[in-house]
Amino acid sequence: MLQESSQQKELLVDQGTLLEWYRQMVLIRRFEQRSAELYQLGKIGGFLHLYIGQEAVAVGSIAARQEGDHVITAYRDHGHSLAVGTDAKLVMAELLGKETGVSKGRGGSMHLANVERQYWGGYAIVGGHLPLGVGIALAEQYKGTANAVLCYFGDGASNIGYFHESMNLAGVWDLPIVFILENNQYGMGTSTVRSSAAASMLDRAPAYGMVGKMVDGMDVLDVYAATRDALSAIRAGEGPQFLEVITYRFEGHSMGDPLRYRSKDEVAKWREEDPIGVLVRHMTGEYQIAQNQLDKIDESVEEEIAEAVQFAEESPKPALDTLFDNIYVEA
């Protein structure tokens, strides 16, 4: 709910790009909604953390990366997996614990990955992936490439040791990494106001020698512009970057969350800035895209989700004799 930036107003993208972003965001939204239904039917086990409301963050930032850039995130990872281009069938199969899933049914919702797309997961331990993201950035620095890392995490992870150690080393070693804090206002059921002694999370960036920027996470255009500029700064030798992306999850922390810690008025206010609705306003407004084009995308996404669910449900479960496969890397 930030004011529209002058950077966003100046941003020029073509209609084809906006339509593709719309397709991705609607795909993520429908995928999440269908996943919630399957969970309630008992077809998805374990934990399920939905990304509904935060779609613009993954889509806008990943759209800014170049070939060779890496993506790593935490357990709310369905949106990032789809945004990098992972087939929805394979992601849905993983959620259902099937052999055809991206992790062969062994990882489930919180452990998605796509090696071909430089997408490394999907980690269930809060903040545990932050040092891994720094390690990937260090590897690229050693190799002398122009590749960078997009490292996503939630506001709750910014209060633990992994965060501060990772930020410190990235700053000390001047690593090519963008720390993307998806501030959805709550760490599980605790407001950021109650859990953080720092008045602004953005203030943590200068402590480690980084440039920080606050971004409107409900507007895919603003997310794209900020991430594009952060990556450009890294490639220009300006060191690691930090983005605090202000967003909001419309659903609970996970499927078992009764949402008693926030008011209906608060949720309703944020829903007025639904990221898909914000994008539609841009598209039908200044970009003059016809509504029937969006309707066609909606229909194709519904078909894609239906096919993904059918594929997942018809796929086999992992065979019992494969229980100990893929534990060690074979030489």
C-alpha positions in Angstrom: 0.0 0.0 0.0 2.8 2.4 -0.9 2.4 5.4 -3.1 3.0 4.9 -6.7 6.6 5.6 -7.4 8.0 7.8 -10.2 10.1 4.9 -11.2 7.0 2.8 -11.9 5.4 5.6 -13.9 8.5 5.7 -16.1 8.7 2.0 -16.5 8.0 0.8 -20.1 7.0 -2.8 -20.7 5.0 -4.0 -23.7 1.6 -5.5 -23.7 2.9 -9.0 -24.2 5.0 -8.8 -21.1 2.0 -7.6 -19.0 -0.2 -10.4 -20.4 2.5 -13.0 -19.5 2.8 -11.6 -16.0 -1.0 -11.7 -15.6 -1.0 -15.3 -16.8 1.6 -16.2 -14.2 -0.1 -14.4 -11.4 -3.5 -16.0 -12.2 -1.8 -19.4 -12.5 -0.3 -19.0 -9.0 -3.6 -17.9 -7.5 -5.6 -20.7 -9.1 -3.0 -23.3 -8.2 -3.0 -22.2 -4.6 -6.8 -22.2 -4.4 -7.0 -25.7 -5.9 -4.2 -26.9 -3.5 -6.3 -25.7 -0.5 -9.2 -27.7 -1.7 -7.1 -30.8 -2.2 -5.6 -30.3 1.3 -9.1 -30.2 2.8 -9.9 -33.4 1.0 -6.9 -35.1 2.6 -5.1 -35.5 -0.7 -2.2 -33.2 0.4 -0.5 -34.1 3.6 1.9 -32.2 6.0 1.9 -28.4 6.0 0.6 -26.2 3.2 1.6 -22.5 3.1 -0.3 -20.5 0.5 1.1 -17.5 -1.4 -2.3 -15.9 -2.2 -1.9 -12.1 -2.0 1.9 -12.2 -2.6 1.9 -13.2 -6.3 3.3 -9.9 -7.6 6.5 -10.4 -5.5 7.6 -13.6 -7.1 6.4 -12.8 -10.6 7.8 -9.2 -10.8 11.2 -10.0 -9.3 11.9 -13.2 -11.2 10.9 -11.4 -14.4 13.9 -9.1 -13.8 16.5 -11.8 -13.6 18.9 -12.7 -16.4 19.8 -16.2 -17.6 22.2 -17.7 -15.0 20.8 -15.9 -12.0 19.7 -18.1 -9.1 16.5 -18.2 -7.0 16.3 -19.6 -3.5 13.4 -19.1 -1.0 11.7 -20.5 2.1 8.8 -22.8 2.6 6.1 -20.6 1.0 7.5 -21.6 -2.3 4.8 -22.6 -4.8 4.6 -19.2 -6.4 8.4 -18.9 -7.0 8.4 -22.4 -8.5 5.7 -21.5 -11.0 7.2 -18.1 -11.7 10.5 -19.6 -12.8 8.6 -21.7 -15.3 8.2 -25.1 -13.5 5.4 -27.2 -15.0 2.3 -26.9 -12.8 1.8 -30.7 -13.3 5.1 -31.5 -11.7 4.5 -29.1 -8.8 1.1 -30.4 -8.1 2.4 -34.0 -8.3 5.0 -33.1 -5.6 2.3 -31.7 -3.3 0.4 -34.9 -3.6 3.5 -36.9 -2.9 3.8 -38.6 -6.3 6.8 -40.0 -8.0 6.3 -37.6 -10.9 6.8 -34.6 -8.7 9.8 -32.2 -8.9 11.3 -34.0 -5.9 9.9 -37.4 -6.7 7.3 -37.0 -4.0 9.8 -36.9 -1.2 9.8 -33.2 -0.4 6.2 -32.1 -0.7 5.0 -28.5 -0.5 8.0 -27.0 1.3 10.8 -28.5 -0.8 10.3 -27.6 -4.4 13.3 -27.2 -6.8 14.1 -26.9 -10.5 17.8 -27.4 -11.3 17.3 -26.4 -15.0 15.8 -23.1 -14.0 18.5 -22.3 -11.3 15.7 -22.6 -8.7 17.1 -24.2 -5.5 14.1 -24.4 -3.2 12.0 -24.4 -1.0 13.5 -24.9 2.6 11.4 -25.7 5.7 13.8 -24.4 8.3 13.1 -20.7 8.9 16.1 -18.8 7.6 18.1 -21.9 7.0 18.4 -21.1 3.3 19.9 -17.7 3.7 23.5 -19.0 4.2 22.9 -21.2 1.2 22.0 -18.2 -0.9 25.2 -16.5 0.3 27.2 -19.6 -0.6 25.8 -19.7 -4.2 26.7 -16.0 -4.5 30.2 -16.7 -3.3 30.5 -19.5 -5.9 29.5 -17.2 -8.7 32.0 -14.6 -7.4 34.8 -17.2 -7.4 33.9 -18.2 -10.9 34.0 -14.6 -12.0 30.6 -14.6 -13.6 28.0 -11.8 -13.8 25.3 -14.1 -12.2 23.5 -13.0 -9.1 21.2 -14.6 -6.5 17.6 -13.6 -5.6 17.2 -14.7 -2.0 13.7 -14.5 -0.6 12.6 -14.7 3.0 9.8 -13.6 5.3 9.8 -10.9 8.0 9.9 -13.5 10.7 13.3 -14.8 9.4 14.8 -11.4 9.8 15.0 -11.8 13.6 17.2 -14.9 13.7 20.9 -15.5 13.5 21.0 -16.9 10.0 19.8 -13.6 8.7 22.4 -11.4 10.4 25.3 -13.8 9.7 24.3 -14.0 6.0 23.9 -10.3 5.7 27.2 -9.7 7.3 29.2 -12.1 5.1 27.5 -10.8 2.0 28.5 -7.3 3.0 32.1 -8.3 4.0 32.7 -10.2 0.8 30.7 -7.9 -1.5 28.7 -10.7 -2.9 26.2 -10.6 -5.9 23.0 -11.2 -4.0 19.7 -9.4 -3.6 18.0 -10.1 -0.2 14.3 -9.9 -0.8 12.3 -9.6 2.4 8.7 -10.4 1.7 7.1 -8.5 4.5 3.6 -9.8 4.6 3.0 -8.2 8.0 3.0 -11.4 10.2 5.5 -14.0 11.3 3.0 -16.9 11.7 0.4 -15.1 14.0 2.6 -12.4 15.3 2.7 -8.9 13.9 6.0 -7.4 12.8 5.3 -4.5 15.2 5.3 -6.9 18.1 8.2 -9.1 17.1 10.9 -6.6 15.9 12.7 -4.1 18.1 13.7 -2.2 15.0 11.1 0.3 13.9 11.9 -0.4 10.2 13.3 -3.6 8.8 14.8 -1.5 6.0 17.1 0.1 8.6 19.0 -3.2 8.9 20.5 -2.9 5.4 22.9 0.0 6.1 24.2 -1.8 9.2 25.8 -4.3 6.8 26.8 -1.8 4.2 24.0 -2.4 1.8 21.6 -0.2 -0.1 18.0 -0.8 0.9 14.8 0.1 -0.8 11.1 -0.3 0.2 9.0 -1.7 -2.6 5.2 -1.9 -3.2 4.7 -5.7 -3.2 1.1 -5.4 -4.4 2.2 -3.9 -7.7 4.1 -6.2 -10.0 5.5 -3.2 -12.0 7.1 -1.7 -8.9 8.6 -5.0 -7.9 10.0 -5.6 -11.4 11.6 -2.1 -11.5 13.1 -2.3 -8.1 14.6 -5.8 -8.7 15.9 -4.8 -12.1 17.7 -1.8 -10.6 19.1 -3.9 -7.7 20.5 -6.5 -10.1 21.9 -3.8 -12.4 23.6 -2.2 -9.3 25.2 -5.6 -8.4 26.5 -6.1 -11.9 27.9 -2.6 -11.9 30.0 -3.5 -8.8 27.9 -1.8 -6.2 27.7 -4.8 -3.9 24.7 -6.7 -2.4 21.3 -5.2 -2.4 18.3 -5.3 0.0 14.7 -5.0 -0.9 11.9 -4.8 1.7 8.8 -5.7 -0.3 5.6 -4.7 1.5 2.9 -7.3 0.8 0.1 -9.2 2.5 -1.0 -12.8 2.6 -4.7 -13.1 2.3 -4.9 -16.5 3.9 -3.4 -17.9 7.1 0.2 -18.8 7.8 -0.7 -22.4 7.0 -3.9 -24.3 6.5 -4.4 -24.8 10.3 -4.3 -21.0 11.0 -7.7 -19.7 12.3 -6.7 -16.1 11.6 -7.9 -14.8 15.0 -5.0 -12.3 15.3 -6.2 -9.8 12.6 -9.4 -8.0 12.0 -11.8 -8.3 9.1 -11.4 -4.6 8.4 -7.6 -5.0 8.0 -8.0 -7.9 5.6 -10.6 -6.1 3.6 -8.4 -3.0 3.3 -5.5 -5.0 1.9 -7.8 -6.9 -0.5 -8.6 -3.5 -2.1 -5.0 -3.7 -3.3 -5.2 -7.3 -4.6 -2.0 -7.6 -6.8 -4.0 -9.2 -9.6 -6.6 -6.4 -9.5 -3.8 -3.8 -9.4 -2.3 -5.3 -12.5 -5.7 -5.4 -14.3 -6.1 -1.7 -13.6 -2.8 -1.0 -15.3 -3.6 -3.2 -18.2 -7.1 -2.0 -18.9 -6.1 1.6 -18.1 -2.9 3.0 -19.4 -2.0 0.0 -21.5 -5.5 -0.3 -23.0 -5.6 -4.1 -23.0 -9.1 -5.5 -23.7 -10.9 -7.5 -21.0 -11.6 -10.3 -23.5 -7.8 -11.0 -23.7 -7.7 -11.5 -19.9 -10.8 -13.7 -20.0 -9.0 -16.0 -22.5 -6.0 -16.3 -20.2 -8.3 -17.1 -17.3 -9.9 -19.9 -19.3 -6.5 -21.3 -20.3 -5.3 -21.2 -16.7 -8.3 -23.1 -15.5 -7.6 -25.8 -18.1 -4.0 -25.9 -17.1 -4.9 -26.4 -13.4 -7.4 -29.1 -14.2 -4.8 -30.9 -16.2 -2.3 -30.6 -13.4 -4.6 -32.0 -10.8 -5.6 -34.9 -13.1 -1.9 -35.6 -13.8 -1.0 -35.6 -10.1 -3.9 -37.7 -9.0 -3.2 -40.3 -11.7 0.5 -40.4 -11.1 2.0 -43.3 -9.0 3.2 -43.0 -5.5 7.0 -43.6 -4.9 7.7 -47.4 -4.7 8.6 -48.6 -1.3 11.9 -50.0 -2.5 13.0 -46.5 -3.5 12.8 -45.3 0.1 16.6 -44.8 0.4 17.2 -43.5 -3.1 18.8 -40.1 -3.6 20.1 -39.8 -0.1 23.7 -39.6 -1.2 25.1 -38.1 -4.4 26.5 -40.9 -6.6 30.0 -40.3 -7.9 
